[in-house]
Amino acid sequence: MNQVISHTASLSEPTPSRVLTKPELAGALHMSVRSLEGLLKAGDLPAGVRRGRFLFWDANVVCKWHDELFAAQRAWIPS
């Protein structure tokens, strides 16, 4: 999905974040679409937003989910 952002837009104006389709999200997470669907069915992944017959995910929400998923690993300190 291409987004056109005006060069005259003010920095204080909100800009839409990138949205990901199911195949794009699966690729970004390095898993198959089928595995992604399993995470969705189990409720382990934020639900997508349906627009027509497609699902979309906000990239910022996915990044936050990913950060929370790996927070314990990042906080680990070897003894």
CNS distance restraints for C-alpha pairs under 8 A (distance, minus, plus):
assign (resid   1 and name CA) (resid  19 and name CA) 7.85 0.50 0.50
assign (resid   5 and name CA) (resid   9 and name CA) 7.53 0.50 0.50
assign (resid   9 and name CA) (resid  13 and name CA) 6.84 0.50 0.50
assign (resid  17 and name CA) (resid  58 and name CA) 6.57 0.50 0.50
assign (resid  17 and name CA) (resid  59 and name CA) 6.75 0.50 0.50
assign (resid  17 and name CA) (resid  60 and name CA) 6.97 0.50 0.50
assign (resid  18 and name CA) (resid  58 and name CA) 6.11 0.50 0.50
assign (resid  18 and name CA) (resid  59 and name CA) 5.52 0.50 0.50
assign (resid  18 and name CA) (resid  60 and name CA) 7.70 0.50 0.50
assign (resid  19 and name CA) (resid  56 and name CA) 6.01 0.50 0.50
assign (resid  19 and name CA) (resid  57 and name CA) 5.35 0.50 0.50
assign (resid  19 and name CA) (resid  58 and name CA) 4.60 0.50 0.50
assign (resid  19 and name CA) (resid  59 and name CA) 5.56 0.50 0.50
assign (resid  20 and name CA) (resid  24 and name CA) 5.60 0.50 0.50
assign (resid  20 and name CA) (resid  25 and name CA) 5.69 0.50 0.50
assign (resid  20 and name CA) (resid  56 and name CA) 5.37 0.50 0.50
assign (resid  20 and name CA) (resid  57 and name CA) 5.07 0.50 0.50
assign (resid  20 and name CA) (resid  58 and name CA) 6.41 0.50 0.50
assign (resid  20 and name CA) (resid  59 and name CA) 6.41 0.50 0.50
assign (resid  21 and name CA) (resid  25 and name CA) 6.01 0.50 0.50
assign (resid  21 and name CA) (resid  54 and name CA) 7.40 0.50 0.50
assign (resid  21 and name CA) (resid  55 and name CA) 6.10 0.50 0.50
assign (resid  21 and name CA) (resid  56 and name CA) 4.86 0.50 0.50
assign (resid  21 and name CA) (resid  57 and name CA) 6.59 0.50 0.50
assign (resid  22 and name CA) (resid  26 and name CA) 6.11 0.50 0.50
assign (resid  22 and name CA) (resid  33 and name CA) 6.82 0.50 0.50
assign (resid  22 and name CA) (resid  36 and name CA) 7.97 0.50 0.50
assign (resid  22 and name CA) (resid  55 and name CA) 6.41 0.50 0.50
assign (resid  22 and name CA) (resid  56 and name CA) 6.73 0.50 0.50
assign (resid  22 and name CA) (resid  57 and name CA) 7.88 0.50 0.50
assign (resid  23 and name CA) (resid  27 and name CA) 6.14 0.50 0.50
assign (resid  23 and name CA) (resid  33 and name CA) 6.09 0.50 0.50
assign (resid  24 and name CA) (resid  28 and name CA) 6.11 0.50 0.50
assign (resid  25 and name CA) (resid  29 and name CA) 6.19 0.50 0.50
assign (resid  25 and name CA) (resid  57 and name CA) 7.68 0.50 0.50
assign (resid  26 and name CA) (resid  30 and name CA) 6.05 0.50 0.50
assign (resid  26 and name CA) (resid  31 and name CA) 5.21 0.50 0.50
assign (resid  26 and name CA) (resid  32 and name CA) 5.67 0.50 0.50
assign (resid  26 and name CA) (resid  33 and name CA) 5.39 0.50 0.50
assign (resid  26 and name CA) (resid  36 and name CA) 6.07 0.50 0.50
assign (resid  27 and name CA) (resid  31 and name CA) 6.11 0.50 0.50
assign (resid  27 and name CA) (resid  32 and name CA) 7.20 0.50 0.50
assign (resid  31 and name CA) (resid  35 and name CA) 6.26 0.50 0.50
assign (resid  31 and name CA) (resid  36 and name CA) 6.84 0.50 0.50
assign (resid  32 and name CA) (resid  36 and name CA) 6.33 0.50 0.50
assign (resid  33 and name CA) (resid  37 and name CA) 6.17 0.50 0.50
assign (resid  34 and name CA) (resid  38 and name CA) 6.38 0.50 0.50
assign (resid  35 and name CA) (resid  39 and name CA) 6.47 0.50 0.50
assign (resid  36 and name CA) (resid  40 and name CA) 6.34 0.50 0.50
assign (resid  37 and name CA) (resid  41 and name CA) 6.09 0.50 0.50
assign (resid  38 and name CA) (resid  42 and name CA) 6.17 0.50 0.50
assign (resid  39 and name CA) (resid  43 and name CA) 6.15 0.50 0.50
assign (resid  39 and name CA) (resid  44 and name CA) 5.07 0.50 0.50
assign (resid  39 and name CA) (resid  45 and name CA) 5.69 0.50 0.50
assign (resid  40 and name CA) (resid  44 and name CA) 6.00 0.50 0.50
assign (resid  40 and name CA) (resid  45 and name CA) 5.32 0.50 0.50
assign (resid  40 and name CA) (resid  46 and name CA) 7.25 0.50 0.50
assign (resid  40 and name CA) (resid  47 and name CA) 6.66 0.50 0.50
assign (resid  43 and name CA) (resid  47 and name CA) 7.77 0.50 0.50
assign (resid  45 and name CA) (resid  65 and name CA) 7.56 0.50 0.50
assign (resid  46 and name CA) (resid  61 and name CA) 7.80 0.50 0.50
assign (resid  46 and name CA) (resid  62 and name CA) 7.47 0.50 0.50
assign (resid  46 and name CA) (resid  65 and name CA) 7.57 0.50 0.50
assign (resid  47 and name CA) (resid  57 and name CA) 7.66 0.50 0.50
assign (resid  48 and name CA) (resid  55 and name CA) 5.37 0.50 0.50
assign (resid  48 and name CA) (resid  56 and name CA) 5.17 0.50 0.50
assign (resid  48 and name CA) (resid  57 and name CA) 5.02 0.50 0.50
assign (resid  49 and name CA) (resid  55 and name CA) 5.32 0.50 0.50
assign (resid  49 and name CA) (resid  56 and name CA) 5.14 0.50 0.50
assign (resid  49 and name CA) (resid  57 and name CA) 6.41 0.50 0.50
assign (resid  50 and name CA) (resid  54 and name CA) 5.63 0.50 0.50
assign (resid  50 and name CA) (resid  55 and name CA) 4.46 0.50 0.50
assign (resid  50 and name CA) (resid  56 and name CA) 6.41 0.50 0.50
assign (resid  51 and name CA) (resid  55 and name CA) 6.28 0.50 0.50
assign (resid  51 and name CA) (resid  56 and name CA) 7.49 0.50 0.50
assign (resid  57 and name CA) (resid  61 and name CA) 7.37 0.50 0.50
assign (resid  57 and name CA) (resid  62 and name CA) 7.05 0.50 0.50
assign (resid  58 and name CA) (resid  62 and name CA) 6.45 0.50 0.50
assign (resid  59 and name CA) (resid  63 and name CA) 6.14 0.50 0.50
assign (resid  60 and name CA) (resid  64 and name CA) 6.22 0.50 0.50
assign (resid  61 and name CA) (resid  65 and name CA) 6.19 0.50 0.50
assign (resid  62 and name CA) (resid  66 and name CA) 6.09 0.50 0.50
assign (resid  63 and name CA) (resid  67 and name CA) 6.09 0.50 0.50
assign (resid  64 and name CA) (resid  68 and name CA) 6.23 0.50 0.50
assign (resid  65 and name CA) (resid  69 and name CA) 6.13 0.50 0.50
assign (resid  66 and name CA) (resid  70 and name CA) 6.38 0.50 0.50
assign (resid  67 and name CA) (resid  71 and name CA) 5.85 0.50 0.50
assign (resid  70 and name CA) (resid  74 and name CA) 6.25 0.50 0.50
assign (resid  71 and name CA) (resid  75 and name CA) 6.15 0.50 0.50
assign (resid  72 and name CA) (resid  76 and name CA) 6.22 0.50 0.50
